Amino acid sequence: MHEHDGMILGQRSSGGACAIRVTSAAGIEFACSAASSHIVSESGENVDFGCPLDADLMTDGENPYENFYDLTLLSQKMNEFFAAD
């Protein structure tokens, strides 16, 4: 997203990748296959451990996702990010 001037906010993922492919032979027989992959950015940076966040929204409280629904906080974080450009 950063290469498109986008903001990444939320929770850092654990990363990893798996491609699932569905193929057919003459439209009659279907097969599914999965393979693990190693994802790298355009610059060659490993992103299999999750993308870096611009704003981590996780909390240590009873509901660790409560900030995901706080529109005031989300607006503040986005304003801070885009004002920095």
Legacy VTK file of the C-alpha trace (Angstrom):
# vtk DataFile Version 3.0
C-alpha trace
ASCII
DATASET POLYDATA
POINTS 85 float
0.000 0.000 0.000
2.819 2.391 0.718
3.854 2.432 -2.916
0.343 3.753 -3.646
0.451 6.364 -0.851
-2.010 4.318 1.177
-2.172 3.879 4.906
-2.064 0.530 6.697
-3.750 0.466 10.072
-5.127 -2.223 12.323
-3.322 -5.314 13.561
-0.057 -6.658 12.222
-0.660 -10.033 10.630
1.558 -13.020 11.209
2.302 -13.066 7.488
2.863 -16.109 5.379
1.293 -16.908 2.067
-0.428 -19.768 0.378
-1.694 -19.810 -3.173
-4.723 -21.946 -3.977
-5.256 -22.736 -7.638
-8.295 -24.251 -9.309
-7.650 -25.703 -12.745
-9.595 -27.738 -15.232
-8.852 -30.005 -18.146
-11.072 -29.137 -21.105
-13.643 -27.792 -18.653
-14.515 -31.292 -17.465
-12.226 -32.215 -14.604
-11.360 -29.766 -11.818
-8.393 -29.930 -9.504
-7.407 -27.776 -6.531
-3.825 -27.441 -5.437
-2.118 -25.374 -2.774
1.487 -24.336 -2.450
3.265 -22.211 0.091
4.969 -19.139 -1.280
7.470 -16.579 -0.129
6.173 -13.059 -0.731
8.589 -10.163 -1.199
7.985 -6.495 -1.951
9.126 -4.814 -5.161
12.385 -3.858 -3.395
12.957 -7.477 -2.310
11.887 -6.989 1.320
10.417 -10.072 2.987
6.755 -9.446 3.884
5.987 -12.938 5.162
5.932 -11.589 8.710
3.139 -9.118 7.996
3.208 -5.634 6.565
4.479 -2.781 8.698
1.655 -0.709 10.168
1.261 3.027 10.118
-1.116 2.840 13.096
-1.486 -0.164 15.391
-5.046 -0.163 16.729
-4.810 -3.134 19.100
-5.408 -2.605 22.834
-4.644 -4.665 25.931
-8.161 -4.262 27.306
-11.047 -6.683 27.513
-11.803 -6.169 23.824
-8.459 -5.799 21.988
-10.316 -4.687 18.835
-12.322 -1.835 20.376
-10.235 0.835 18.582
-11.299 -0.603 15.215
-14.757 0.894 15.888
-13.623 4.229 17.343
-14.335 6.610 14.452
-12.770 9.573 16.271
-9.510 7.669 16.804
-9.504 6.352 13.214
-10.018 9.873 11.886
-7.213 11.193 14.102
-4.773 8.486 12.953
-5.595 9.095 9.282
-5.276 12.869 9.661
-1.865 12.443 11.318
-0.680 10.072 8.580
-1.805 12.149 5.616
-0.692 15.455 7.182
2.858 14.077 7.370
3.102 13.793 3.563
LINES 1 86
85 0 1 2 3 4 5 6 7 8 9 10 11 12 13 14 15 16 17 18 19 20 21 22 23 24 25 26 27 28 29 30 31 32 33 34 35 36 37 38 39 40 41 42 43 44 45 46 47 48 49 50 51 52 53 54 55 56 57 58 59 60 61 62 63 64 65 66 67 68 69 70 71 72 73 74 75 76 77 78 79 80 81 82 83 84
